[in-house]
Amino acid sequence: MSRAPDALLTPDFRAAPYWWDGVPRPALPETALPARADAVVIGSGYTGLSAALQLARGGRHTVVLDAADAGWGCSTRNGGQVSTGLKPGFADLAPLHGAERAFAMVKEGHHALAFTEDFIRSEKIECCWERVGRFIGAHNAKSYDKLARRVAHQAKGLEVEAHILPRAEQRREIGTDAYFGGAVYPAHAALDPALYHQGMLARVQAAGASVIAPCAAQAIERDGQGFKLRTARGTITARDVLVATNGYTDGVSPDLRRRVIPIGSYIIATEPLDPALAGRLIPKARVVSDTRRVIFYYRLSPDRRCLLFGGRVATRETDPVLTAPMLHAEMAALFPELAHTRLSHSWAGFVAYTFDTMPHLGQRDGIWYAMGYCGAGVALAGYFGMRVGQQMLGRKEGRTALDGMSFPTRPLYSGDPWFLGPALVWKRLLDRLPV
Ligand SMILES: Cc1cc2nc3c(=O)[nH]c(=O)nc-3n(C[C@H](O)[C@H](O)[C@H](O)COP(=O)(O)OP(=O)(O)OC[C@H]3O[C@@H](n4cnc5c(N)ncnc54)[C@H](O)[C@@H]3O)c2cc1C
């Protein structure tokens, strides 16, 4: 990979998330690790914090640990696009789980979007939440037909508002002719992910939970009825442990690590654009994605000044200076008007895919977990974090249609996804074909 030419980057370019300019990394109060707690949550993203909020408000002495800063993972790095969630649709799930359960599973995705809006409003979290809607661009004619069928034939009772837009009219939604038309989903939303995380963190602390970071959990061992955790700051015992580490799941839970596939996702932010240009690119300020197997996703910043453009241009690369020119080239291919626009930020994070493309939550060997949102966790992580927190409290409202699903892995897979590189090349190739 080649480094970004200097002309591509602004003088104050940062290899860090755009969102961190507005929400600096949190300075937590210096807290000693207590010797015991009712519940220890490993991971301080949306999943961990949402569960911790339930636990702390439910009267449990709760400690949240993060190996880095609070929220350092995907939860302050994502694109802030909020959708209805699960990757598989009713037609995929019904043959596997039966129509009734498949229906309830898809509904969980709808609940996740509704939960996120209710939560933000009821907790009064100022995070630029807006129901801007989504435009999905079809990357070839066949994909447009497929989108049109998907919009026209939605499963009964699972319908969501949507309409199709032919190529001749797509400039109403998007400032490019590269797509073959698209579909609009008006209910989808946008937010500032770091402000959302900051709001959650403040509520968790106000509810009495301790958030201790940096403090990596290093090992979880059985200890009578509960668990003993070795951490970078000493040992803590707890009745319950929740692993909420998603794409950063490491050797502390090898059994879960075998079940998630960490995949890099990369974003760039442009320098502030001329307002007329920004208005031409995405006239209704919707969040945008496409029908490719290796999708691009993008949106304007909440102040409508910059374009935030993301995609999987690599799989395991961790230097965002290397991925910046690759994303810039893809952005300029879609929007030639941006060919000479400079970048102010470039960053990356690891999402967690699963072998069945479903999220998973529950308990394995007594250890709770919730993870595997397949790149769509802004709504799902907060929602399933809330549900797993309720389950840990023994509350029946915590039950979900996903409970009891087996969490698949593959023989010889231990968490190192060597197969991603070839898979990415193959999928990119397919994306160039008219199929
Ligand atoms: C670039 C990018 C763009 C994205 N865009 C979108 C989007 O637009 N819409 C959408 O819905 N989703 C998006 N996602 C996905 C979404 O952000 C995630 O699904 C979601 O944030 C997952 O939240 P989480 O709390 O489960 O995990 P994370 O927020 O990743 O948190 C996991 C935490 O666990 C910690 N950890 C790991 N191991 C240990 C240990 N041993 N001890 C202590 N702590 C540990 C990590 O430090 C990390 O902070 C994107 C992700 C990325 C990377």
The ligand as an ORCA input file, in Angstrom:
! r2SCAN-3c Opt
* xyz 0 1
  C     -15.302      2.510     10.878
  C     -16.586      1.933     11.403
  C     -17.800      2.402     10.908
  C     -19.000      1.879     11.387
  N     -20.171      2.436     10.959
  C     -21.355      1.985     11.455
  C     -22.564      2.635     11.087
  O     -22.579      3.638     10.378
  N     -23.727      2.117     11.579
  C     -23.750      1.017     12.412
  O     -24.833      0.593     12.815
  N     -22.591      0.442     12.834
  C     -21.407      0.899     12.392
  N     -20.231      0.340     12.827
  C     -20.290     -0.768     13.818
  C     -20.608     -0.276     15.243
  O     -19.834      0.837     15.554
  C     -20.356     -1.425     16.234
  O     -21.140     -2.544     15.847
  C     -20.692     -1.080     17.681
  O     -20.132      0.141     18.067
  C     -20.223     -2.205     18.592
  O     -20.293     -1.765     19.935
  P     -19.695     -2.674     21.075
  O     -19.932     -1.968     22.363
  O     -20.254     -4.046     20.988
  O     -18.141     -2.809     20.746
  P     -16.988     -1.698     20.753
  O     -17.535     -0.322     20.749
  O     -16.040     -2.054     19.678
  O     -16.310     -1.888     22.182
  C     -15.529     -3.020     22.515
  C     -14.537     -2.580     23.590
  O     -13.963     -3.741     24.196
  C     -12.691     -3.356     24.661
  N     -11.914     -4.579     24.990
  C     -11.504     -5.562     24.151
  N     -10.825     -6.519     24.838
  C     -10.806     -6.128     26.130
  C     -10.259     -6.675     27.335
  N      -9.588     -7.848     27.338
  N     -10.423     -6.008     28.490
  C     -11.081     -4.837     28.530
  N     -11.628     -4.263     27.416
  C     -11.501     -4.894     26.242
  C     -12.115     -2.541     23.533
  O     -11.058     -1.712     23.964
  C     -13.349     -1.764     23.068
  O     -13.401     -0.440     23.588
  C     -18.997      0.829     12.371
  C     -17.779      0.369     12.867
  C     -16.582      0.911     12.388
  C     -15.290      0.417     12.929
*
